[in-house]
Amino acid sequence: MPAEQRGRRAPDAVPRRSPPPSLPSPDPERPWPTRVTARRAWITLSSALPLLPRSPSPPTRVGDGVTFTVVAANLERGQRDPVAQAEALAALDADVLLLTEHAAATRAALEEAGLASTFPHQADDPSEWYFGSLVASRRPLLAADRRDLGGRPGQVVDIDVAGIPVRLVPVHTQAPVHDRDVVTWHDGLVANTGIGDDAPGPVILAGDWNATGGHGAFRRALSRHDLVDASAVLGHRWYPTWPVDQPVYRLPLPPFLTLDHVVVSAGVEVVALERLALPGSDHRGLRATLRLPR
């Protein structure tokens, strides 16, 4: 949730139209302007609540499955140390990288680091704004689309994992920093969680959700589409990923908000989850080891 994101509107943002204020909201959870300021205040306060999204009980266990490792990381547009960042990413042991805040600087650094030699299958959509992304995979791509995900652009990528079609989304929702961001943030949660409804197989939605388990909108969006948060499955009530080396109101604080998540469809087993220190990023990365049903 970088400070620069505040108050800026992207040239490549997908324009959205709100119904006239005189019409009733089709979604009672979707905030209208008269309630936005109070809603934003509650979003800010509830972000620190140590609540967990719904987790299956007991957790999913896949007997004869395929082990698959995914890394999600926010690159902060390569503003600080894109070379060290790229070298660290290229050396990671993973099947796929889901990278957000991907820009020209990070693209150039990743190419120089030889990322394509270890992750040859790529869906590349850089942007100088905050919603560029890269999916870099050791497994073949089946399809890649750039879509409107609640008023912000994003990628939806299907890959082949040992004959299993897996849908991937490098998630980055709008940070609800200002009143004008609240509706877009909510719409982004709804759009990203709905991506798997027509998926040909398991779904993995990983990245910077700009939401924590304390946000009811996040918990309800997951539940509505039968999705689970890997950290919730493993019982991590508090698994902070932001901020890293970035003062908050001039205070040098350690990470205290769990903004980054690996979200999977209910049939996927979560084997392990770890945080990664990534050079030049204000977020911790996440590496999840999953087991996919055949």
JOPE-V170607 format. One record per residue. N is the residue number from 1. RES is the residue in one letter. D_LAST is the distance of its C-alpha to the last C-alpha in whole Angstrom. Layout:
n: <N,N>
res: <RES,RES>
d_last: <D_LAST,D_LAST>
This chain:
n: <1,2,3,4,5,6,7,8,9,10,11,12,13,14,15,16,17,18,19,20,21,22,23,24,25,26,27,28,29,30,31,32,33,34,35,36,37,38,39,40,41,42,43,44,45,46,47,48,49,50,51,52,53,54,55,56,57,58,59,60,61,62,63,64,65,66,67,68,69,70,71,72,73,74,75,76,77,78,79,80,81,82,83,84,85,86,87,88,89,90,91,92,93,94,95,96,97,98,99,100,101,102,103,104,105,106,107,108,109,110,111,112,113,114,115,116,117,118,119,120,121,122,123,124,125,126,127,128,129,130,131,132,133,134,135,136,137,138,139,140,141,142,143,144,145,146,147,148,149,150,151,152,153,154,155,156,157,158,159,160,161,162,163,164,165,166,167,168,169,170,171,172,173,174,175,176,177,178,179,180,181,182,183,184,185,186,187,188,189,190,191,192,193,194,195,196,197,198,199,200,201,202,203,204,205,206,207,208,209,210,211,212,213,214,215,216,217,218,219,220,221,222,223,224,225,226,227,228,229,230,231,232,233,234,235,236,237,238,239,240,241,242,243,244,245,246,247,248,249,250,251,252,253,254,255,256,257,258,259,260,261,262,263,264,265,266,267,268,269,270,271,272,273,274,275,276,277,278,279,280,281,282,283,284,285,286,287,288,289,290,291,292,293,294>
res: <M,P,A,E,Q,R,G,R,R,A,P,D,A,V,P,R,R,S,P,P,P,S,L,P,S,P,D,P,E,R,P,W,P,T,R,V,T,A,R,R,A,W,I,T,L,S,S,A,L,P,L,L,P,R,S,P,S,P,P,T,R,V,G,D,G,V,T,F,T,V,V,A,A,N,L,E,R,G,Q,R,D,P,V,A,Q,A,E,A,L,A,A,L,D,A,D,V,L,L,L,T,E,H,A,A,A,T,R,A,A,L,E,E,A,G,L,A,S,T,F,P,H,Q,A,D,D,P,S,E,W,Y,F,G,S,L,V,A,S,R,R,P,L,L,A,A,D,R,R,D,L,G,G,R,P,G,Q,V,V,D,I,D,V,A,G,I,P,V,R,L,V,P,V,H,T,Q,A,P,V,H,D,R,D,V,V,T,W,H,D,G,L,V,A,N,T,G,I,G,D,D,A,P,G,P,V,I,L,A,G,D,W,N,A,T,G,G,H,G,A,F,R,R,A,L,S,R,H,D,L,V,D,A,S,A,V,L,G,H,R,W,Y,P,T,W,P,V,D,Q,P,V,Y,R,L,P,L,P,P,F,L,T,L,D,H,V,V,V,S,A,G,V,E,V,V,A,L,E,R,L,A,L,P,G,S,D,H,R,G,L,R,A,T,L,R,L,P,R>
d_last: <37,39,43,43,41,44,46,44,43,41,42,38,38,37,40,39,42,42,44,48,48,50,47,45,41,39,37,39,37,37,41,44,46,49,46,45,47,46,43,42,44,42,39,41,42,38,36,38,37,34,32,28,26,24,22,20,21,20,18,14,12,9,9,7,6,7,11,12,16,18,21,24,27,30,33,36,37,38,41,42,40,38,38,37,34,33,33,32,29,29,28,26,23,20,17,19,22,23,26,29,33,32,36,38,39,35,34,37,36,33,34,36,34,32,29,28,28,25,23,24,22,24,25,28,30,33,36,39,38,36,33,32,28,26,23,23,20,19,16,17,18,17,20,22,25,28,28,31,29,32,35,33,31,28,25,22,19,16,14,12,10,9,8,7,10,11,14,17,21,23,25,29,31,35,36,38,42,44,45,44,40,39,38,36,34,34,33,30,28,28,27,24,23,23,21,17,19,18,15,13,10,10,13,15,19,21,25,28,28,32,31,31,30,34,33,33,32,29,28,28,26,23,24,24,21,19,18,19,21,20,23,24,21,22,26,27,30,32,30,33,32,35,38,38,41,42,45,45,49,50,48,46,44,41,37,37,35,31,31,28,24,20,19,15,14,14,10,10,12,15,16,19,21,25,27,29,32,33,36,38,36,37,33,31,28,24,22,19,16,13,9,6,4,0>
